[in-house]
Amino acid sequence: MAKIVILGGGFGSALAVVLHGIGHDVTLWSAFAEEIEAIRRDGEQKAKLPGVPIPQSIHLTTDLQALSECDLALFVIPSKFVRETVQKAAPYLAPNAVVCNAGKGVEDGTLKRMSILFAEEMPQNPYVVITGPCHAEEISRGIPTSLVTASANMDAAAYVQKLFAAPYIRTYLHDDVCGCELGGALKNIIALSAGISDGLGYGDNTKAALMTRGLHEITRLGVALGAKRETFSGLTGLGDLIVTCTSMHSRNRRAGILIGQGVSPEEAVRQVGTVEGYHSCHTAYALAKQEDVEMPITEQLYHILFEQGDVNVVSKTLFARPQRSEYESFP
Ligand SMILES: NC(=O)c1ccc[n+]([C@@H]2O[C@H](COP(=O)([O-])OP(=O)(O)OC[C@H]3O[C@@H](n4cnc5c(N)ncnc54)[C@H](O)[C@@H]3O)[C@@H](O)[C@H]2O)c1
């Protein structure tokens, strides 16, 4: 049994249920007293995970002091709030505690992946990313799920793999932290685009094309940034792309559907909540320019999200590009 503190009460509450069910001593921390109070009062995370009981033996707190004795600090915070949370948490952590990130995003503005951010803020703690195709609504109900733990420190990755071992969870090890993090962040861009396609009333043909060509451009950018190409055909690339582009659990896809139906991007994000693809698109657009990598789907999504582009004309723009071979664009 490990002492685990989970930071973040959305997907974090699902992982709290999972890890507590495995038999660990779990504390769920939130920055918001009202979120903790609501979970305590309702016995569930009604706003984000309705119908999944949160056992009373999961400790609930807003006090970061809980971190001082933990074996694992698991961060499950939207990427734009990760740095401030990590900075506040760092003084409480023992140097040998493993830190793990389950969020999927890249820091807006700095364009940094989360492993780089954690290395800057918590350099003494071994860092692991846990990612892969996983909806909170499913894993919290014991639906069979496969995940990946990746780290520069394979002992730490294997430790987190072991902590998550359950009859319905199979976790694989990976050494490509860069590829695993980028797969999780960049697929949200394609999920938003797939949602727009659905919202416009396009069909399975269009979505299959978006997913496949989307995976090509994500891979191109990932490889340019130092990731391994094969990582993108695994659980953290293709696997996560499938789960995000095809499910109504995906907030990225749901936001895309609204945009395709004519809702403004800002309003769609306001209605849906955390839409990591909105921020990842901004970041990926900048990274693609920096690395001189062609990302036509990302460019068109950027145009829609940040330049008032018309959703009704982007498919024409994408299809009007010069004819080419399917693989000639690979670097
Ligand atoms: N929801 C899922 O099924 C799922 C699955 C895999 C990965 N993720 C990733 O996990 C991350 C969190 O997603 P989520 O679904 O829990 O999002 P969410 O918006 O539902 O909840 C995030 C939680 O983060 C905390 N939070 C919000 N703002 C904060 C702030 N300013 N400071 C500190 N804490 C704050 C709150 O406790 C909140 O409940 C995202 O990167 C997401 O991509 C989510």
The ligand as an SDF file (V2000), in Angstrom:
LIG
                    3D

 44 48  0  0  0  0  0  0  0  0999 V2000
  -11.3830   13.9480  -17.7700 N   0  0  0  0  0  0  0  0  0  0  0  0
  -10.7510   12.8960  -18.2850 C   0  0  0  0  0  0  0  0  0  0  0  0
  -11.3460   11.8500  -18.5570 O   0  0  0  0  0  0  0  0  0  0  0  0
   -9.2690   12.9700  -18.5110 C   0  0  0  0  0  0  0  0  0  0  0  0
   -8.6110   11.8150  -18.9260 C   0  0  0  0  0  0  0  0  0  0  0  0
   -7.2410   11.8580  -19.1320 C   0  0  0  0  0  0  0  0  0  0  0  0
   -6.5510   13.0380  -18.9130 C   0  0  0  0  0  0  0  0  0  0  0  0
   -7.2220   14.1530  -18.5220 N   0  0  0  0  0  0  0  0  0  0  0  0
   -6.4330   15.3670  -18.3170 C   0  0  0  0  0  0  0  0  0  0  0  0
   -6.4100   15.6930  -16.9430 O   0  0  0  0  0  0  0  0  0  0  0  0
   -6.2980   17.1240  -16.8060 C   0  0  0  0  0  0  0  0  0  0  0  0
   -7.4110   17.6120  -15.9160 C   0  0  0  0  0  0  0  0  0  0  0  0
   -8.6170   17.3290  -16.5910 O   0  0  0  0  0  0  0  0  0  0  0  0
   -9.9930   17.2890  -15.8190 P   0  0  0  0  0  0  0  0  0  0  0  0
  -10.9130   16.5130  -16.6870 O   0  0  0  0  0  0  0  0  0  0  0  0
   -9.8140   16.8240  -14.4270 O   0  0  0  0  0  0  0  0  0  0  0  0
  -10.3440   18.8320  -15.8250 O   0  0  0  0  0  0  0  0  0  0  0  0
  -11.4410   19.5660  -14.9660 P   0  0  0  0  0  0  0  0  0  0  0  0
  -11.5320   20.9160  -15.5250 O   0  0  0  0  0  0  0  0  0  0  0  0
  -12.6630   18.7270  -14.8750 O   0  0  0  0  0  0  0  0  0  0  0  0
  -10.8860   19.5750  -13.4740 O   0  0  0  0  0  0  0  0  0  0  0  0
   -9.6220   19.9030  -13.1530 C   0  0  0  0  0  0  0  0  0  0  0  0
   -9.4500   20.0510  -11.6570 C   0  0  0  0  0  0  0  0  0  0  0  0
   -8.2640   20.8220  -11.5560 O   0  0  0  0  0  0  0  0  0  0  0  0
   -8.3810   21.6550  -10.4330 C   0  0  0  0  0  0  0  0  0  0  0  0
   -8.1520   23.0430  -10.8350 N   0  0  0  0  0  0  0  0  0  0  0  0
   -8.8470   23.7870  -11.7280 C   0  0  0  0  0  0  0  0  0  0  0  0
   -8.3590   25.0410  -11.7760 N   0  0  0  0  0  0  0  0  0  0  0  0
   -7.3360   25.0880  -10.8930 C   0  0  0  0  0  0  0  0  0  0  0  0
   -6.4430   26.1040  -10.4860 C   0  0  0  0  0  0  0  0  0  0  0  0
   -6.5160   27.3440  -10.9780 N   0  0  0  0  0  0  0  0  0  0  0  0
   -5.5140   25.7810   -9.5630 N   0  0  0  0  0  0  0  0  0  0  0  0
   -5.4170   24.5420   -9.0410 C   0  0  0  0  0  0  0  0  0  0  0  0
   -6.2570   23.5380   -9.3810 N   0  0  0  0  0  0  0  0  0  0  0  0
   -7.1920   23.8070  -10.3050 C   0  0  0  0  0  0  0  0  0  0  0  0
   -9.7490   21.5010   -9.8170 C   0  0  0  0  0  0  0  0  0  0  0  0
   -9.6460   20.6300   -8.7060 O   0  0  0  0  0  0  0  0  0  0  0  0
  -10.5360   20.8470  -10.9330 C   0  0  0  0  0  0  0  0  0  0  0  0
  -11.5340   19.9870  -10.4560 O   0  0  0  0  0  0  0  0  0  0  0  0
   -6.3590   17.7070  -18.2220 C   0  0  0  0  0  0  0  0  0  0  0  0
   -5.0470   17.9420  -18.6740 O   0  0  0  0  0  0  0  0  0  0  0  0
   -6.9890   16.5900  -19.0280 C   0  0  0  0  0  0  0  0  0  0  0  0
   -6.5930   16.6140  -20.3830 O   0  0  0  0  0  0  0  0  0  0  0  0
   -8.5650   14.1510  -18.3010 C   0  0  0  0  0  0  0  0  0  0  0  0
  1  2  1  0
  2  3  2  0
  2  4  1  0
  4  5  1  0
  4 44  2  0
  5  6  2  0
  6  7  1  0
  7  8  2  0
  8  9  1  0
  8 44  1  0
  9 10  1  0
  9 42  1  0
 10 11  1  0
 11 12  1  0
 11 40  1  0
 12 13  1  0
 13 14  1  0
 14 15  2  0
 14 16  1  0
 14 17  1  0
 17 18  1  0
 18 19  2  0
 18 20  1  0
 18 21  1  0
 21 22  1  0
 22 23  1  0
 23 24  1  0
 23 38  1  0
 24 25  1  0
 25 26  1  0
 25 36  1  0
 26 27  1  0
 26 35  1  0
 27 28  2  0
 28 29  1  0
 29 30  1  0
 29 35  2  0
 30 31  1  0
 30 32  2  0
 32 33  1  0
 33 34  2  0
 34 35  1  0
 36 37  1  0
 36 38  1  0
 38 39  1  0
 40 41  1  0
 40 42  1  0
 42 43  1  0
M  CHG  2   8   1  16  -1
M  END
$$$$
